[in-house]
Amino acid sequence: MCVIAFSPKNKKFSEKDLRKMWDANPHGAGFAYVDNTQKLLIVKKGFMTFDAFMSEYEKMPETVHAIHFRLASAGGICPELTHPFRTDRFDNLKKLVYVAKEVLFHNGTVRNYEELFLNFLFHLSPKIADRLLDLEDYSDTYVASLYVKRFSHKILKFFDGRWLVLRPKEYFLYGTWDKEDDFYFSNKSWKFEFRSVYTVSRGCPYESNFALCPYKNYFSCRHFTPNCPYRDEGGER
C-alpha cells in the first residue's frame, strides 16, 4: 500500500504517527526536505529499520518535507527502492543520500511497469541505456521517475495512484489526498488496526477466489494485494 506524508508548512510529524505509518508499511523509508540555504532538496533514503529512519529524521530542520513508508508491491525489498526517486537526472540508484532539484514520491502500483521500462530504453542513447541496464532491481515508481525526467510531471495524469513531485519552491500533487491540519497524506490506512492476511512471499490466500475473503474491507488487511477488489476506501463495494 505505502503511504506518503507531506508537510508543506515547515512542521514535523509526531513520532507516534511516524511509528504507525512504519508499522503499516515496514519495507523501508526515505524522505526529502528543502534546504533553504542551498535552495535544493536534501534526500535521505534506504532506511530499513524505524530506529535508523527516526535517528536521521530527528536531525532534519523544520522545513517543507515529505516522507515515504514503503509496502512493496513492485520490485524487491531493498534500500535502493525506497522513495523518493530523483527526476532531475537519470538515476542509477547508487546513492541513498544526495541533493536534487526535483524528486518523486508514489503511493500505488503501476501494473505494466516492466513493459514501460523496456519501451523507454529503446528511445535512449546507448550510453544512458547501458547505465540503466546495470540496475540490480527496479520498481514501478522508478520507471515513472524516468518518464517524468524525460517529459514532465504532467505525464503522471496518465498513471494510477497518488503522486507527489517536490521541488525547493513548489510541489505538485496527483490523485486523491487526505488533508489533516497542515499535513497531506496519500491515505489514512495506517491509522487503523490491521489484521494481516497477505504476505509478500505467498500473496493473498484468497486471490484465486476473492469472494471467500472474510474481511472484504479495505482497512481489514494490513498488506494489500494489487488486484484486490476491495481496494476502494469505505470497504466492500
C-alpha positions as MATLAB code, in Angstrom:
seq = 'MCVIAFSPKNKKFSEKDLRKMWDANPHGAGFAYVDNTQKLLIVKKGFMTFDAFMSEYEKMPETVHAIHFRLASAGGICPELTHPFRTDRFDNLKKLVYVAKEVLFHNGTVRNYEELFLNFLFHLSPKIADRLLDLEDYSDTYVASLYVKRFSHKILKFFDGRWLVLRPKEYFLYGTWDKEDDFYFSNKSWKFEFRSVYTVSRGCPYESNFALCPYKNYFSCRHFTPNCPYRDEGGER';
ca = [
       0.000    0.000    0.000;
       2.664    2.531    1.079;
       1.984    5.993    2.456;
       3.326    9.455    1.690;
       3.253   12.093    4.423;
       3.782   15.640    3.162;
       4.364   18.754    5.242;
       4.218   21.938    3.113;
       4.328   24.305    6.113;
       7.603   23.555    7.921;
       6.020   21.318   10.575;
       7.339   17.917   11.599;
       5.281   14.794   12.165;
       4.947   13.229   15.612;
       6.963   10.147   16.385;
       3.735    8.373   17.309;
       2.251    8.881   13.840;
       5.524    8.042   12.144;
       5.676    4.767   14.066;
       2.144    3.896   12.951;
       2.987    4.618    9.352;
       6.116    2.479    9.579;
       4.307   -0.420   11.256;
       1.748   -0.473    8.450;
       4.417   -0.091    5.735;
       7.632   -1.697    7.027;
       9.593   -2.279    3.805;
      11.766    0.811    4.034;
      11.541    4.576    4.261;
      13.021    7.755    2.882;
      12.449   11.479    2.952;
      13.354   14.705    1.199;
      13.399   18.190    2.627;
      14.006   21.701    1.391;
      17.368   23.223    2.266;
      16.536   26.922    2.192;
      20.215   27.888    2.207;
      21.175   25.935   -0.897;
      17.703   26.182   -2.482;
      17.895   22.451   -3.112;
      16.356   19.254   -1.816;
      18.244   17.010    0.577;
      17.335   13.369    0.047;
      17.932   10.628    2.605;
      16.547    7.175    1.868;
      17.237    3.480    2.310;
      16.185    3.194    5.958;
      15.246   -0.422    6.636;
      14.532   -0.022   10.364;
      12.381    2.546   12.105;
      15.175    3.484   14.518;
      17.545    4.253   11.640;
      14.887    6.405    9.988;
      13.969    8.227   13.194;
      17.604    8.950   14.018;
      18.009   10.894   10.767;
      14.564   12.466   10.807;
      15.213   13.988   14.232;
      18.254   15.782   12.788;
      16.215   17.359    9.999;
      15.355   21.053   10.448;
      11.735   22.226   10.498;
      11.146   22.849    6.825;
       8.999   21.698    3.920;
       9.450   17.949    3.562;
       7.894   14.656    2.525;
       8.299   11.118    3.836;
       7.535    7.777    2.217;
       6.986    4.468    4.003;
       7.016    1.528    1.614;
       4.980   -1.647    1.373;
       6.476   -3.418   -1.626;
       4.123   -4.293   -4.475;
       6.526   -3.860   -7.419;
      10.239   -4.609   -7.142;
      12.145   -6.166   -4.285;
      12.572   -5.067   -0.687;
      15.870   -3.217   -0.588;
      17.278    0.215    0.337;
      17.632    1.295   -3.298;
      13.907    1.043   -3.997;
      12.792    3.216   -1.110;
      11.409    6.601   -2.110;
      11.884    9.265   -3.306;
      13.418    8.971   -6.764;
      15.120   11.918   -8.389;
      13.626   13.325  -11.577;
      16.204   15.996  -12.374;
      18.558   13.419  -13.914;
      18.571    9.745  -14.851;
      19.337    7.868  -11.661;
      21.121    4.510  -11.422;
      20.057    4.133   -7.756;
      23.620    4.015   -6.436;
      23.238    6.879   -3.955;
      20.955    6.942   -0.927;
      21.936   10.432    0.249;
      22.167   13.288   -2.253;
      20.940   16.744   -3.238;
      18.419   17.221   -6.035;
      16.257   19.810   -7.736;
      13.196   17.580   -8.091;
      12.090   14.224   -6.660;
       9.119   11.883   -6.993;
       7.059   10.004   -4.382;
       4.340    7.457   -5.193;
       1.561    5.570   -3.408;
       0.010    2.906   -5.619;
       1.014    0.391   -8.272;
       1.759    0.824  -11.973;
       0.904   -2.620  -13.261;
       2.704   -2.647  -16.625;
       5.902   -1.006  -15.377;
       8.232   -3.674  -16.804;
       6.858   -3.133  -20.304;
       7.082    0.632  -19.825;
      10.728    0.284  -18.778;
      11.669   -1.687  -21.894;
       9.842    0.750  -24.159;
      11.663    3.616  -22.502;
      15.088    2.032  -23.012;
      14.513    1.736  -26.758;
      14.334    5.534  -27.016;
      17.509    6.298  -25.060;
      21.024    6.739  -26.308;
      23.101    3.547  -25.921;
      25.282    5.249  -23.296;
      22.393    6.167  -20.992;
      20.561    2.895  -21.607;
      23.691    0.981  -20.619;
      23.763    2.791  -17.264;
      20.172    1.827  -16.545;
      20.714   -1.782  -17.611;
      23.189   -2.127  -14.738;
      20.318   -1.923  -12.256;
      20.006   -4.950   -9.997;
      16.312   -4.264   -9.459;
      13.786   -1.550  -10.215;
      10.211   -0.655   -9.344;
       7.174    0.953  -10.913;
       7.920    4.303   -9.277;
      11.480    4.255  -10.556;
      10.161    3.696  -14.086;
       7.700    6.557  -13.638;
      10.559    8.798  -12.500;
      12.307    8.170  -15.825;
       9.222    9.315  -17.715;
       8.909   12.435  -15.575;
      12.570   13.225  -16.235;
      12.179   12.676  -19.983;
       8.924   14.585  -20.346;
       7.268   16.410  -17.422;
       5.473   15.706  -14.165;
       2.261   16.279  -16.150;
       2.604   12.771  -17.542;
       1.554   11.471  -14.121;
      -2.030   12.323  -15.055;
      -1.981    9.114  -17.086;
      -0.801    6.896  -14.214;
      -2.913    5.481  -11.393;
      -2.152    6.220   -7.761;
      -1.160    9.226   -5.726;
       1.955   11.166   -6.659;
       3.981   13.984   -5.189;
       6.565   15.890   -7.198;
       8.628   18.029   -4.842;
      10.839   20.971   -5.768;
      12.568   23.503   -3.489;
       9.938   26.181   -4.111;
       6.868   24.297   -5.333;
       5.150   20.948   -5.392;
       2.572   19.062   -7.459;
       0.046   16.543   -6.149;
      -1.729   13.985   -8.338;
      -4.524   11.686   -7.253;
      -6.794   11.959   -4.204;
      -5.113   13.072   -0.986;
      -6.289   13.417    2.611;
      -5.581   16.757    4.283;
      -5.352   16.851    8.058;
      -4.405   20.106    9.760;
      -1.315   21.306    7.867;
      -0.379   17.860    6.543;
      -1.241   15.826    3.467;
      -1.437   12.019    3.492;
      -1.736    9.792    0.455;
      -4.021    7.539    2.517;
      -5.083    7.012    6.127;
      -4.994    3.231    6.264;
      -2.077    3.424    8.722;
      -4.432    4.886   11.340;
      -6.357    1.619   11.622;
      -5.554   -1.610   13.412;
      -4.792   -4.220   10.781;
      -5.228   -7.968   10.586;
      -2.763   -9.268    8.038;
      -3.858  -11.951    5.573;
      -1.237  -11.129    2.939;
       2.466  -11.827    2.799;
       4.889  -10.760    0.081;
       6.208  -14.312   -0.296;
       2.917  -16.140   -0.893;
       0.450  -13.435   -1.810;
      -3.161  -13.148   -0.730;
      -4.594  -16.590    0.195;
      -7.924  -15.579   -1.362;
      -6.519  -14.376   -4.675;
      -7.977  -17.317   -6.593;
     -11.435  -16.505   -5.248;
     -11.744  -13.112   -3.567;
     -15.359  -13.873   -2.635;
     -14.024  -16.180    0.090;
     -12.205  -13.336    1.864;
     -13.737  -12.977    5.347;
     -12.831   -9.270    5.604;
     -13.996   -7.703    2.335;
     -12.833   -4.389    3.673;
     -10.059   -2.063    2.531;
      -8.907   -1.469    6.106;
      -9.086   -5.048    7.351;
      -5.892   -6.274    5.707;
      -2.505   -4.811    6.524;
      -0.921   -5.911    3.252;
      -2.909   -5.311    0.092;
      -2.556   -7.482   -2.979;
      -2.518   -5.137   -6.015;
      -5.622   -6.644   -7.671;
      -7.756   -6.849   -4.517;
     -11.371   -5.993   -5.453;
     -11.933   -4.321   -2.067;
      -9.395   -1.517   -2.514;
     -11.949    1.280   -2.568;
     -11.980    3.257    0.670;
     -15.045    2.510    2.702;
     -14.725   -1.245    2.408;
     -16.836   -3.703    0.421;
     -18.219   -2.427   -2.845;
];
